[in-house]
Amino acid sequence: MAESDYPIWRDHGIKTYAADKAQSGYSPENALKLSEESYTTGLPKGLNTPDNYIFTIMNSSEQPVGTLWFAVKEHYGKKTAFIYDIEINLAERGKGLGKATMLALEEEVKKLGINKIGLHVFAFNKTAHALYASLGYKTTDINMEKAI
């Protein structure tokens, strides 16, 4: 990602993550606060934050169609790539770009000597669930709640 694209990407990411959190039950105010904190603590040095990688996803015509942010983390004593954000532009969805991006990510993390990728997906995002399951991702944790 170009340095000039970062502020726009960050602002968009904060808003969409907050909207997803609100859809999952957080108050809009708290969702926005938590989203801002996630980006501030996750990327304290922006694009120069160590062990964080932010890519612009390009289609076959070399047009930007989305973004991907992942970080290298220690998880149970092993290096793991964790996807913090992946988004394909709405008009480009359903064309296999999400799958192609995930497969390309596998190759990138292998080059880093990593053999595991983790991610979080909101329960309401059934399309993403289906994509990740088709690629061999397994559920590792489930949070549940009931409004009373």
C-alpha positions as CSV (number, residue, x, y, z in Angstrom):
1,M,0.0,0.0,0.0
2,A,1.2,3.5,-0.8
3,E,1.8,5.8,2.1
4,S,-0.7,8.3,0.6
5,D,-3.4,5.6,0.6
6,Y,-2.9,4.7,4.3
7,P,-5.0,7.5,5.9
8,I,-8.0,6.8,3.7
9,W,-7.7,3.0,4.2
10,R,-7.4,3.5,8.0
11,D,-10.4,5.8,8.3
12,H,-12.5,3.4,6.1
13,G,-11.3,0.4,8.2
14,I,-12.2,2.0,11.5
15,K,-15.7,2.8,10.2
16,T,-16.4,-0.6,8.7
17,Y,-15.0,-2.5,11.7
18,A,-17.2,-0.3,14.0
19,A,-20.2,-1.0,11.8
20,D,-19.5,-4.7,12.1
21,K,-19.1,-4.5,15.9
22,A,-22.4,-2.5,16.1
23,Q,-24.1,-5.1,14.0
24,S,-22.8,-7.7,16.5
25,G,-24.4,-5.9,19.4
26,Y,-22.1,-3.2,20.6
27,S,-23.5,0.3,20.9
28,P,-22.4,2.5,18.0
29,E,-20.4,4.8,20.3
30,N,-18.6,1.9,22.0
31,A,-18.1,0.1,18.6
32,L,-16.4,3.2,17.2
33,K,-14.2,3.7,20.3
34,L,-13.1,0.0,20.2
35,S,-12.4,0.1,16.5
36,E,-10.3,3.3,16.8
37,E,-8.4,1.7,19.7
38,S,-7.8,-1.5,17.6
39,Y,-6.2,0.5,14.8
40,T,-4.2,2.8,17.1
41,T,-2.7,-0.1,19.1
42,G,-2.4,-2.5,16.2
43,L,-0.6,0.0,13.9
44,P,1.1,2.5,16.2
45,K,3.6,3.4,13.5
46,G,1.2,3.1,10.6
47,L,2.6,1.3,7.6
48,N,6.0,1.2,9.4
49,T,4.6,-0.9,12.3
50,P,7.0,-3.9,12.6
51,D,5.6,-7.3,11.6
52,N,2.4,-5.8,10.0
53,Y,1.7,-6.0,6.3
54,I,-0.9,-4.0,4.4
55,F,-1.5,-4.8,0.8
56,T,-3.7,-3.3,-1.9
57,I,-5.4,-6.2,-3.7
58,M,-5.3,-5.8,-7.5
59,N,-7.4,-7.6,-10.1
60,S,-6.0,-9.1,-13.3
61,S,-6.1,-5.7,-15.0
62,E,-4.0,-4.2,-12.2
63,Q,-6.9,-2.2,-10.8
64,P,-7.2,-1.9,-7.0
65,V,-10.1,-4.0,-5.8
66,G,-9.5,-4.3,-2.0
67,T,-7.1,-4.5,0.9
68,L,-5.5,-7.0,3.2
69,W,-3.9,-6.4,6.6
70,F,-2.1,-9.2,8.5
71,A,0.5,-9.3,11.2
72,V,3.0,-11.9,12.4
73,K,2.3,-12.8,16.0
74,E,3.5,-15.3,18.6
75,H,0.7,-17.8,19.3
76,Y,1.4,-20.6,21.7
77,G,5.1,-20.2,21.1
78,K,4.8,-20.3,17.3
79,K,4.8,-17.6,14.7
80,T,1.4,-17.2,13.2
81,A,0.0,-14.8,10.6
82,F,-3.2,-13.2,11.8
83,I,-5.5,-11.4,9.4
84,Y,-6.9,-8.2,10.9
85,D,-8.7,-7.0,7.9
86,I,-9.5,-8.2,4.4
87,E,-12.0,-6.4,2.2
88,I,-12.9,-6.8,-1.5
89,N,-14.7,-3.8,-2.9
90,L,-18.5,-4.5,-3.1
91,A,-18.6,-4.3,-6.9
92,E,-15.8,-6.9,-7.2
93,R,-17.2,-9.5,-4.8
94,G,-18.3,-12.9,-6.2
95,K,-15.5,-13.0,-8.7
96,G,-13.1,-15.2,-6.8
97,L,-10.8,-12.4,-5.7
98,G,-11.3,-13.2,-2.0
99,K,-10.2,-16.8,-2.6
100,A,-7.3,-15.8,-4.8
101,T,-6.2,-13.3,-2.1
102,M,-6.3,-15.9,0.6
103,L,-4.3,-18.4,-1.5
104,A,-1.7,-15.7,-2.3
105,L,-1.5,-14.9,1.4
106,E,-0.7,-18.5,2.1
107,E,2.3,-18.2,-0.3
108,E,3.5,-15.0,1.3
109,V,3.4,-16.3,4.9
110,K,5.2,-19.5,3.8
111,K,8.1,-17.2,2.6
112,L,8.1,-15.7,6.1
113,G,8.6,-19.3,7.5
114,I,5.0,-19.4,8.9
115,N,2.7,-22.3,8.6
116,K,-0.5,-21.1,10.2
117,I,-2.9,-18.3,9.5
118,G,-5.6,-17.1,11.9
119,L,-8.4,-14.7,11.6
120,H,-11.6,-13.5,13.2
121,V,-14.9,-13.5,11.4
122,F,-18.2,-12.0,12.6
123,A,-21.0,-14.5,13.1
124,F,-23.3,-12.7,10.7
125,N,-20.8,-12.8,7.8
126,K,-21.9,-16.1,6.3
127,T,-20.2,-15.5,3.0
128,A,-16.8,-15.1,4.7
129,H,-17.5,-18.2,6.8
130,A,-18.2,-20.2,3.7
131,L,-15.1,-19.0,1.9
132,Y,-12.8,-19.7,4.9
133,A,-14.3,-23.2,5.4
134,S,-13.8,-24.0,1.7
135,L,-10.1,-23.1,2.1
136,G,-9.7,-25.4,5.1
137,Y,-10.1,-23.0,8.0
138,K,-11.5,-24.5,11.2
139,T,-13.4,-22.8,14.0
140,T,-11.2,-22.5,17.1
141,D,-13.4,-20.4,19.5
142,I,-17.0,-19.4,19.7
143,N,-18.4,-16.6,21.8
144,M,-22.2,-16.7,22.4
145,E,-24.6,-14.3,24.1
146,K,-28.3,-14.0,24.8
147,A,-30.2,-10.7,25.3
148,I,-32.6,-11.0,28.2
